[in-house]
Amino acid sequence: MIGDRLEYSEALDLRVYRFCIVSLKQKVAVDIFANPLLHFTAILGVLDPKRRGVPDDTAGRGSSGGGSSSGNSTGPEPGKAVARGVSGLGWCPASKFTQRLAGIMWGGRILMLEHFFEAEPIDGDPNEISVAVIEGFVEQFRYWLADGSHTPFSAIIRMMAYGKGHRRREGGRPRVMWEASGRALRYLGQWVTIEAFQKAARTTLKTAEAAMEELMRGGWAEAREALTLDWVVDTALFEGAGQSFATNEANSWLQLGPQRLAELCWGSLWDARLEKWRQDGVLGWLAKAESLKWLLLASVHVWGGQPGRGPEMMTARYCDTQDMVRNVFVFDGQVMIVTDWDKNWAIRGLSRKVAWFLPNRLGKMMVAYIVWVLPFERFLHAEAGIHGPSQSLHLWLWKDARRGIWGTAELSKELDAVTRGMIGVLLIVSSYRHVAIELGRKICGLVVRQVEVEMAEEDDGAGPGVGAH
């Protein structure tokens, strides 16, 4: 047996690896199935009911040309999962075929990654990789792996897109369906009313404001009135590590840093007689600050516009890093959160910028959170000797000492608490996204019509409500 001799096994592995690389690094245009890998993918799409190992949900269906069948299945509907030919062969269901293609894509990318970095030492320090090596990888990626590169990867990507269309038509009932009244929708059979959704959004924002009021010892209402976002000086350009509007001297009128909250909270946190921190008071304030983070996170996700996926929001930074621009800006009197995230980046080789604009009330809270709450939180951790997030994490918006940078699981947990308690439906990041996008189509249309009416009234010189239908 070859497997009994290590040198033979390694030689075989190397030859198989070289064959895979040669199959992957080909340019294909017209006769794409001349490529051995694409020929293999085509065979995966053919279903032979006689072949051993075919899943019961496909092989057990009846055929129209004398092919064998097993089980009690009556076969698919016309035009559905499997189409039979005279020989008894058929097409693999789109749901199965696209899964197999995804597996080939994943394995192929791993092999190509190994190939691209073959010249690099295995035991080298990843932090010492040169810019030239990274640029070479990006160039090779776009030449061989991206959509439109006329390679096996490009062809498989197009097959997956084609199969996705068929997979959607083969699916069962829609995830989201509107009620006839237009006042509610059903998500996977669960009833969600527009009124309950709007109430949950408003309640979350009000609760966050109440938490901010408590943190500032009743001073938030006054601070909110004085905080004019139009006066905040900021730029969307890269300014350097640790820089943002929260460090810009032009915004000194905001009392940047921990001083503002220290003046409001000092009496309850510092024991002047014993000249030491009141540990209970400090721990209580830090616990309330974490509660504010959770509420602010949910509010930003709900009120920021079309909801992003977990990694988009959870990796947001409010300061520039050594080589990356921050995600939070104050632009034209509005807080803008910009993320560089695209789940199709691996397909196109390019990412997209996505921007969310927070409404005024929430935007002011976000600015206060960045310029007052986070600095005072760091100050208390350092001065009171309480363990907090490491210094390397202070640029991120959502983090704590125990979890580090929060992820999708933390966002799902907070959305679950909000939606289960106020809407009566359990919605996490993925399910909330489906519901929010569908509700946005309905609610956004109403807002657009209202704005159009108001603009028409202003043009006609009519007062509010005149001519509205």
ROTI-313169 format. One record per residue (C-alpha): residue number from 1; residue in three letters; x, y, z. Coordinates in Angstrom, 1 decimal. Example, Ala and Ser with C-alpha at 12.3 -4.5 7.8 and 13.67 -1.06 7.14 Angstrom:
! ROTI-313169
 num residuo   east  north     up
   1     Ala   12.3   -4.5    7.8
   2     Ser   13.7   -1.1    7.1
This chain:
! ROTI-313169
 num residuo   east  north     up
   1     Met    0.0    0.0    0.0
   2     Ile    1.2    3.5   -0.9
   3     Gly   -0.1    4.8    2.4
   4     Asp    2.4    2.5    4.3
   5     Arg    5.4    4.4    2.9
   6     Leu    5.5    8.0    4.0
   7     Glu    7.7    9.2    1.1
   8     Tyr    5.3    7.7   -1.4
   9     Ser    2.3    9.3    0.4
  10     Glu    4.0   12.7    0.4
  11     Ala    5.0   12.3   -3.3
  12     Leu    1.4   11.4   -4.2
  13     Asp    0.0   14.4   -2.2
  14     Leu    2.4   16.7   -4.0
  15     Arg    1.4   15.4   -7.4
  16     Val   -2.3   15.7   -6.6
  17     Tyr   -1.7   19.2   -5.4
  18     Arg    0.1   20.1   -8.6
  19     Phe   -2.7   18.7  -10.7
  20     Cys   -5.2   20.7   -8.8
  21     Ile   -3.3   23.9   -9.2
  22     Val   -2.8   23.3  -13.0
  23     Ser   -6.6   22.6  -13.3
  24     Leu   -7.4   25.8  -11.4
  25     Lys   -4.9   28.1  -13.1
  26     Gln   -6.4   27.9  -16.6
  27     Lys   -8.2   30.5  -18.7
  28     Val  -11.6   29.3  -20.1
  29     Ala  -13.9   31.0  -22.4
  30     Val  -16.1   29.1  -24.8
  31     Asp  -15.6   25.3  -24.2
  32     Ile  -15.4   25.7  -20.5
  33     Phe  -15.9   22.0  -19.8
  34     Ala  -12.7   21.1  -21.5
  35     Asn  -11.2   22.1  -18.1
  36     Pro  -11.0   18.9  -15.9
  37     Leu  -12.3   20.6  -12.8
  38     Leu  -15.3   22.1  -14.6
  39     His  -16.0   18.8  -16.3
  40     Phe  -16.1   17.2  -12.9
  41     Thr  -18.5   19.9  -11.7
  42     Ala  -20.8   19.2  -14.6
  43     Ile  -20.8   15.5  -13.7
  44     Leu  -21.9   16.5  -10.1
  45     Gly  -25.0   18.1  -11.6
  46     Val  -26.1   14.8  -13.2
  47     Leu  -28.2   12.6  -11.0
  48     Asp  -28.1    8.8  -11.6
  49     Pro  -30.7    7.0   -9.5
  50     Lys  -28.7    3.8   -9.8
  51     Arg  -25.6    5.3   -8.3
  52     Arg  -24.8    4.3   -4.8
  53     Gly  -24.6    7.0   -2.2
  54     Val  -27.2    9.3   -3.7
  55     Pro  -29.4   10.8   -0.9
  56     Asp  -32.8    9.3   -0.4
  57     Asp  -34.6   12.6   -1.1
  58     Thr  -33.3   12.6   -4.7
  59     Ala  -32.6    9.0   -5.6
  60     Gly  -35.9    7.7   -4.3
  61     Arg  -38.0    9.7   -6.7
  62     Gly  -39.7    8.1   -9.6
  63     Ser  -38.4    8.5  -13.1
  64     Ser  -40.1    8.7  -16.4
  65     Gly  -37.9    6.6  -18.5
  66     Gly  -37.6    3.2  -16.8
  67     Gly  -35.0    4.3  -14.2
  68     Ser  -35.1    2.5  -10.9
  69     Ser  -36.9    4.0   -7.9
  70     Ser  -37.1    3.3   -4.3
  71     Gly  -39.0    4.5   -1.2
  72     Asn  -42.5    5.9   -1.1
  73     Ser  -41.8    9.2   -2.8
  74     Thr  -44.2   10.1   -5.7
  75     Gly  -41.5   12.2   -7.4
  76     Pro  -41.1   15.9   -7.8
  77     Glu  -43.5   18.3   -9.4
  78     Pro  -42.9   19.2  -13.1
  79     Gly  -40.1   21.7  -13.4
  80     Lys  -39.1   21.2   -9.7
  81     Ala  -36.1   19.5   -8.1
  82     Val  -35.3   16.8  -10.7
  83     Ala  -36.0   16.5  -14.4
  84     Arg  -35.8   12.9  -15.8
  85     Gly  -34.6   12.0  -19.3
  86     Val  -35.2    8.9  -21.4
  87     Ser  -32.2    7.1  -19.8
  88     Gly  -33.5    7.6  -16.3
  89     Leu  -30.9   10.2  -15.5
  90     Gly  -31.8   13.6  -14.2
  91     Trp  -30.5   16.8  -12.8
  92     Cys  -29.4   17.2   -9.2
  93     Pro  -31.6   19.6   -7.3
  94     Ala  -30.3   23.1   -7.2
  95     Ser  -30.1   23.1   -3.4
  96     Lys  -27.7   20.1   -3.5
  97     Phe  -25.7   21.2   -6.5
  98     Thr  -24.9   24.6   -5.2
  99     Gln  -23.7   23.1   -1.9
 100     Arg  -21.3   20.9   -3.8
 101     Leu  -20.1   23.9   -5.8
 102     Ala  -19.5   25.9   -2.6
 103     Gly  -17.4   23.0   -1.3
 104     Ile  -15.3   23.0   -4.4
 105     Met  -14.9   26.7   -4.2
 106     Trp  -13.8   26.6   -0.6
 107     Gly  -11.3   23.8   -1.2
 108     Gly  -10.0   25.5   -4.4
 109     Arg   -9.4   28.8   -2.6
 110     Ile   -7.4   27.0    0.2
 111     Leu   -5.2   25.4   -2.5
 112     Met   -4.7   28.7   -4.3
 113     Leu   -3.8   30.4   -1.0
 114     Glu   -1.2   27.8   -0.4
 115     His    0.1   28.3   -4.0
 116     Phe    0.3   32.1   -3.8
 117     Phe    2.4   31.9   -0.6
 118     Glu    4.6   29.0   -1.6
 119     Ala    7.7   31.2   -1.7
 120     Glu    7.2   32.4    1.9
 121     Pro    8.8   30.6    4.8
 122     Ile    6.4   28.3    6.7
 123     Asp    7.7   29.4   10.1
 124     Gly    8.0   33.1    9.2
 125     Asp    6.4   35.8   11.3
 126     Pro    3.0   36.9    9.6
 127     Asn    3.6   40.4   10.8
 128     Glu    6.8   40.7    8.7
 129     Ile    5.1   40.0    5.4
 130     Ser    6.1   42.8    3.0
 131     Val    3.7   45.1    1.2
 132     Ala    4.9   43.7   -2.1
 133     Val    3.8   40.2   -1.1
 134     Ile    0.3   41.4   -0.1
 135     Glu    0.0   43.4   -3.4
 136     Gly    1.1   40.3   -5.3
 137     Phe   -1.6   38.3   -3.6
 138     Val   -4.3   40.8   -4.4
 139     Glu   -3.2   40.9   -8.0
 140     Gln   -3.2   37.1   -8.3
 141     Phe   -6.6   37.0   -6.5
 142     Arg   -8.2   39.3   -9.1
 143     Tyr   -6.5   37.5  -12.0
 144     Trp   -7.5   33.9  -11.0
 145     Leu  -10.3   33.9   -8.3
 146     Ala  -12.6   36.9   -8.9
 147     Asp  -15.8   36.9  -11.0
 148     Gly  -15.2   37.9  -14.6
 149     Ser  -11.6   36.5  -14.7
 150     His  -12.5   33.7  -17.2
 151     Thr  -11.2   31.0  -15.0
 152     Pro  -12.7   27.9  -13.4
 153     Phe  -13.5   30.0  -10.3
 154     Ser  -15.3   32.5  -12.4
 155     Ala  -17.3   29.8  -14.1
 156     Ile  -18.3   28.1  -10.8
 157     Ile  -19.4   31.5   -9.4
 158     Arg  -21.7   31.9  -12.3
 159     Met  -23.0   28.4  -11.9
 160     Met  -23.7   29.1   -8.3
 161     Ala  -25.6   32.3   -9.2
 162     Tyr  -27.7   30.4  -11.8
 163     Gly  -28.4   27.6   -9.3
 164     Lys  -29.4   30.1   -6.6
 165     Gly  -32.2   31.3   -8.9
 166     His  -33.5   27.8   -9.3
 167     Arg  -33.1   27.1   -5.6
 168     Arg  -35.3   30.0   -4.7
 169     Arg  -38.0   28.8   -7.0
 170     Glu  -37.8   25.3   -5.5
 171     Gly  -38.2   26.7   -1.9
 172     Gly  -41.4   26.5    0.1
 173     Arg  -43.5   29.4    1.4
 174     Pro  -41.8   32.8    1.5
 175     Arg  -40.1   33.8    4.7
 176     Val  -41.9   37.2    4.8
 177     Met  -45.6   37.7    3.8
 178     Trp  -47.7   40.8    4.2
 179     Glu  -51.2   40.5    5.7
 180     Ala  -54.0   41.7    3.5
 181     Ser  -54.6   44.7    5.7
 182     Gly  -51.0   45.9    5.2
 183     Arg  -50.6   46.6    8.9
 184     Ala  -48.7   43.4    9.7
 185     Leu  -46.5   40.7    8.2
 186     Arg  -45.7   37.2    9.0
 187     Tyr  -42.1   36.0    9.3
 188     Leu  -42.0   32.2    9.2
 189     Gly  -45.5   32.1   10.5
 190     Gln  -44.9   34.6   13.3
 191     Trp  -47.0   37.8   13.3
 192     Val  -45.2   41.1   13.4
 193     Thr  -47.3   44.3   13.3
 194     Ile  -45.9   47.7   12.1
 195     Glu  -47.3   49.3   15.3
 196     Ala  -45.5   46.9   17.6
 197     Phe  -42.2   47.3   15.6
 198     Gln  -42.4   51.1   15.8
 199     Lys  -43.2   51.0   19.5
 200     Ala  -40.2   48.7   20.1
 201     Ala  -37.9   51.0   18.2
 202     Arg  -39.2   54.1   20.1
 203     Thr  -39.0   52.4   23.5
 204     Thr  -35.5   51.2   22.9
 205     Leu  -34.4   54.8   22.1
 206     Lys  -36.2   56.2   25.1
 207     Thr  -34.7   53.6   27.4
 208     Ala  -31.2   54.4   26.1
 209     Glu  -31.8   58.1   26.8
 210     Ala  -33.0   57.3   30.3
 211     Ala  -29.8   55.3   30.9
 212     Met  -27.7   58.3   29.6
 213     Glu  -29.6   60.6   32.0
 214     Glu  -28.8   58.3   34.9
 215     Leu  -25.1   58.1   34.0
 216     Met  -24.9   61.9   33.8
 217     Arg  -26.7   62.3   37.1
 218     Gly  -29.6   64.1   35.5
 219     Gly  -27.5   66.3   33.3
 220     Trp  -28.2   64.7   29.9
 221     Ala  -31.3   66.7   29.0
 222     Glu  -29.4   70.0   29.4
 223     Ala  -26.3   68.6   27.7
 224     Arg  -28.4   67.4   24.8
 225     Glu  -29.8   70.8   24.1
 226     Ala  -26.4   72.4   24.1
 227     Leu  -24.9   69.7   21.9
 228     Thr  -25.3   71.0   18.4
 229     Leu  -24.0   68.5   15.8
 230     Asp  -23.7   71.2   13.1
 231     Trp  -20.9   72.7   15.2
 232     Val  -18.8   69.5   15.4
 233     Val  -15.7   69.7   13.2
 234     Asp  -14.8   66.4   11.5
 235     Thr  -13.4   65.1    8.3
 236     Ala  -13.8   61.8    6.4
 237     Leu  -10.1   61.6    5.7
 238     Phe   -7.5   59.5    7.5
 239     Glu   -5.9   61.7   10.3
 240     Gly   -3.6   59.2   12.0
 241     Ala   -3.7   56.6   14.7
 242     Gly   -6.0   57.5   17.6
 243     Gln   -7.4   60.6   15.9
 244     Ser  -11.1   61.5   15.4
 245     Phe  -13.5   64.3   16.1
 246     Ala  -13.2   63.4   19.7
 247     Thr   -9.5   64.4   19.7
 248     Asn   -9.9   67.5   17.4
 249     Glu   -9.0   70.7   19.4
 250     Ala  -11.6   72.6   17.3
 251     Asn  -14.3   70.6   19.3
 252     Ser  -12.9   71.7   22.7
 253     Trp  -16.3   73.4   23.4
 254     Leu  -17.6   69.8   24.0
 255     Gln  -15.3   69.4   27.0
 256     Leu  -13.6   66.4   25.5
 257     Gly  -12.4   63.6   27.7
 258     Pro  -13.4   62.4   31.2
 259     Gln  -13.7   65.9   32.8
 260     Arg  -17.3   66.5   32.1
 261     Leu  -18.6   63.3   33.7
 262     Ala  -16.1   63.6   36.5
 263     Glu  -17.6   66.9   37.5
 264     Leu  -21.1   65.4   37.5
 265     Cys  -20.3   62.1   39.3
 266     Trp  -17.4   62.9   41.5
 267     Gly  -19.3   63.3   44.8
 268     Ser  -20.9   59.9   44.4
 269     Leu  -17.8   58.0   43.3
 270     Trp  -15.0   59.6   45.5
 271     Asp  -14.9   59.6   49.3
 272     Ala  -13.3   62.9   50.1
 273     Arg  -12.9   62.1   53.8
 274     Leu  -11.1   58.8   53.3
 275     Glu   -9.5   60.0   50.0
 276     Lys  -10.3   56.9   48.1
 277     Trp  -12.8   55.6   45.6
 278     Arg  -16.2   54.3   46.6
 279     Gln  -15.9   50.9   45.1
 280     Asp  -19.6   50.2   45.2
 281     Gly  -20.3   53.5   43.5
 282     Val  -17.7   52.9   40.8
 283     Leu  -18.8   49.4   40.1
 284     Gly  -22.4   50.6   39.9
 285     Trp  -21.6   53.3   37.4
 286     Leu  -19.6   50.9   35.2
 287     Ala  -22.5   48.5   35.3
 288     Lys  -24.9   51.2   34.1
 289     Ala  -22.4   52.3   31.4
 290     Glu  -22.4   48.7   30.1
 291     Ser  -26.2   48.7   30.1
 292     Leu  -26.1   51.9   28.1
 293     Lys  -23.8   50.2   25.6
 294     Trp  -26.3   47.4   25.0
 295     Leu  -29.2   49.8   24.6
 296     Leu  -27.1   52.1   22.3
 297     Leu  -26.0   49.1   20.2
 298     Ala  -29.6   48.0   19.6
 299     Ser  -30.8   51.6   18.9
 300     Val  -28.0   52.1   16.3
 301     His  -28.9   48.8   14.6
 302     Val  -32.6   49.6   14.5
 303     Trp  -32.5   53.4   13.7
 304     Gly  -29.4   53.5   11.4
 305     Gly  -31.3   52.4    8.3
 306     Gln  -31.2   49.2    6.4
 307     Pro  -29.6   46.8    9.0
 308     Gly  -26.2   45.4    8.3
 309     Arg  -24.9   42.0    9.2
 310     Gly  -23.3   41.5   12.6
 311     Pro  -19.6   41.9   11.6
 312     Glu  -20.4   45.3    9.9
 313     Met  -21.6   47.0   13.1
 314     Met  -19.6   45.1   15.7
 315     Thr  -16.2   45.9   14.2
 316     Ala  -16.9   49.7   14.1
 317     Arg  -14.1   51.9   15.4
 318     Tyr  -14.4   55.6   16.4
 319     Cys  -10.7   56.4   16.0
 320     Asp   -8.3   55.8   13.2
 321     Thr   -5.9   52.9   13.6
 322     Gln   -2.3   52.7   12.4
 323     Asp   -3.4   51.9    8.8
 324     Met   -7.2   52.2    8.6
 325     Val   -9.6   55.1    8.7
 326     Arg  -12.3   55.0   11.4
 327     Asn  -16.0   54.1   10.9
 328     Val  -17.8   56.9   12.8
 329     Phe  -17.9   60.5   11.5
 330     Val  -20.0   63.6   12.1
 331     Phe  -20.9   64.7    8.6
 332     Asp  -23.1   67.8    7.9
 333     Gly  -24.7   67.7   11.3
 334     Gln  -25.4   64.0   11.3
 335     Val  -23.5   61.1   12.8
 336     Met  -22.5   58.8    9.9
 337     Ile  -21.3   55.2   10.4
 338     Val  -19.4   53.9    7.3
 339     Thr  -18.4   50.3    7.0
 340     Asp  -16.2   48.5    4.4
 341     Trp  -18.0   45.2    4.2
 342     Asp  -19.3   43.1    1.4
 343     Lys  -20.1   39.4    1.6
 344     Asn  -19.4   39.2   -2.2
 345     Trp  -15.9   40.6   -1.8
 346     Ala  -14.5   37.1   -2.4
 347     Ile  -16.3   37.0   -5.7
 348     Arg  -15.6   40.5   -7.1
 349     Gly  -12.3   41.1   -5.5
 350     Leu  -13.5   44.6   -4.4
 351     Ser  -15.5   45.7   -1.4
 352     Arg  -18.2   48.4   -1.0
 353     Lys  -18.7   51.2    1.4
 354     Val  -22.0   51.2    3.3
 355     Ala  -23.1   54.4    5.2
 356     Trp  -25.7   54.7    7.9
 357     Phe  -27.0   58.1    9.2
 358     Leu  -28.4   58.3   12.7
 359     Pro  -31.3   60.5   13.6
 360     Asn  -30.6   63.6   15.6
 361     Arg  -31.5   62.3   19.1
 362     Leu  -29.5   59.1   18.6
 363     Gly  -26.7   60.9   16.9
 364     Lys  -26.3   63.2   19.9
 365     Met  -26.2   60.2   22.2
 366     Met  -23.5   58.5   20.1
 367     Val  -21.3   61.7   20.2
 368     Ala  -21.8   61.9   24.0
 369     Tyr  -21.0   58.2   24.3
 370     Ile  -17.7   58.7   22.4
 371     Val  -16.5   62.0   23.8
 372     Trp  -17.7   61.6   27.5
 373     Val  -18.7   58.1   28.5
 374     Leu  -15.9   56.0   27.0
 375     Pro  -13.1   58.4   28.2
 376     Phe  -14.6   58.5   31.8
 377     Glu  -15.0   54.7   31.7
 378     Arg  -11.3   54.3   30.9
 379     Phe  -10.4   56.8   33.6
 380     Leu  -12.3   54.8   36.2
 381     His  -10.8   51.5   35.2
 382     Ala   -7.3   53.0   35.4
 383     Glu   -7.7   55.1   38.6
 384     Ala   -9.9   52.8   40.7
 385     Gly   -7.9   49.7   39.8
 386     Ile  -10.8   47.8   38.2
 387     His  -10.0   45.4   35.4
 388     Gly  -11.2   46.8   32.0
 389     Pro  -10.7   46.2   28.3
 390     Ser   -7.1   46.2   27.2
 391     Gln   -5.5   49.4   25.8
 392     Ser   -5.4   47.8   22.3
 393     Leu   -9.2   47.6   22.3
 394     His  -10.1   51.2   23.2
 395     Leu  -10.6   52.3   19.6
 396     Trp  -13.6   49.9   19.2
 397     Leu  -17.1   51.0   20.0
 398     Trp  -18.5   47.8   21.4
 399     Lys  -16.3   45.9   23.8
 400     Asp  -15.8   44.9   27.5
 401     Ala  -13.1   43.3   29.6
 402     Arg  -14.6   39.8   29.6
 403     Arg  -15.6   39.3   25.9
 404     Gly  -13.2   41.7   24.3
 405     Ile  -14.6   43.1   21.0
 406     Trp  -18.3   42.1   20.8
 407     Gly  -19.5   40.0   18.0
 408     Thr  -22.7   38.9   16.2
 409     Ala  -23.7   36.8   19.2
 410     Glu  -23.9   39.8   21.5
 411     Leu  -25.9   41.8   18.9
 412     Ser  -28.3   38.9   18.5
 413     Lys  -28.7   38.6   22.3
 414     Glu  -29.7   42.3   22.6
 415     Leu  -32.1   42.1   19.6
 416     Asp  -33.6   39.0   21.1
 417     Ala  -34.3   40.8   24.3
 418     Val  -35.8   43.8   22.5
 419     Thr  -38.0   42.0   20.0
 420     Arg  -39.1   39.1   22.3
 421     Gly  -40.2   41.5   25.0
 422     Met  -41.9   44.2   22.9
 423     Ile  -42.9   42.5   19.6
 424     Gly  -43.5   39.0   21.0
 425     Val  -41.3   37.4   18.2
 426     Leu  -37.7   36.2   18.7
 427     Leu  -35.5   38.0   16.1
 428     Ile  -31.7   37.7   16.0
 429     Val  -29.4   39.5   13.5
 430     Ser  -30.3   37.4   10.5
 431     Ser  -34.0   37.1   11.0
 432     Tyr  -34.3   40.8   12.1
 433     Arg  -32.6   41.8    8.9
 434     His  -35.3   40.1    6.8
 435     Val  -38.2   41.6    8.8
 436     Ala  -36.6   45.1    8.9
 437     Ile  -35.9   45.2    5.2
 438     Glu  -39.5   44.2    4.3
 439     Leu  -41.0   46.7    6.8
 440     Gly  -38.6   49.4    5.4
 441     Arg  -40.2   49.0    2.0
 442     Lys  -43.6   49.7    3.4
 443     Ile  -42.7   52.4    5.9
 444     Cys  -40.2   54.2    3.7
 445     Gly  -42.8   54.5    1.0
 446     Leu  -45.1   56.3    3.4
 447     Val  -42.3   58.7    4.4
 448     Val  -41.4   59.5    0.8
 449     Arg  -45.1   60.4    0.0
 450     Gln  -45.3   62.5    3.1
 451     Val  -42.1   64.4    2.2
 452     Glu  -43.4   64.9   -1.3
 453     Val  -46.6   66.4    0.0
 454     Glu  -44.8   68.8    2.3
 455     Met  -42.5   69.9   -0.5
 456     Ala  -45.5   70.6   -2.7
 457     Glu  -47.1   72.6    0.0
 458     Glu  -44.0   74.8    0.5
 459     Asp  -43.9   75.4   -3.3
 460     Asp  -47.6   76.4   -3.3
 461     Gly  -47.2   78.6   -0.3
 462     Ala  -49.8   76.6    1.5
 463     Gly  -49.8   75.9    5.2
 464     Pro  -49.3   72.5    6.8
 465     Gly  -52.0   70.1    6.0
 466     Val  -53.5   72.0    3.1
 467     Gly  -53.9   69.9    0.1
 468     Ala  -52.8   66.7    1.8
 469     His  -54.7   63.6    1.0
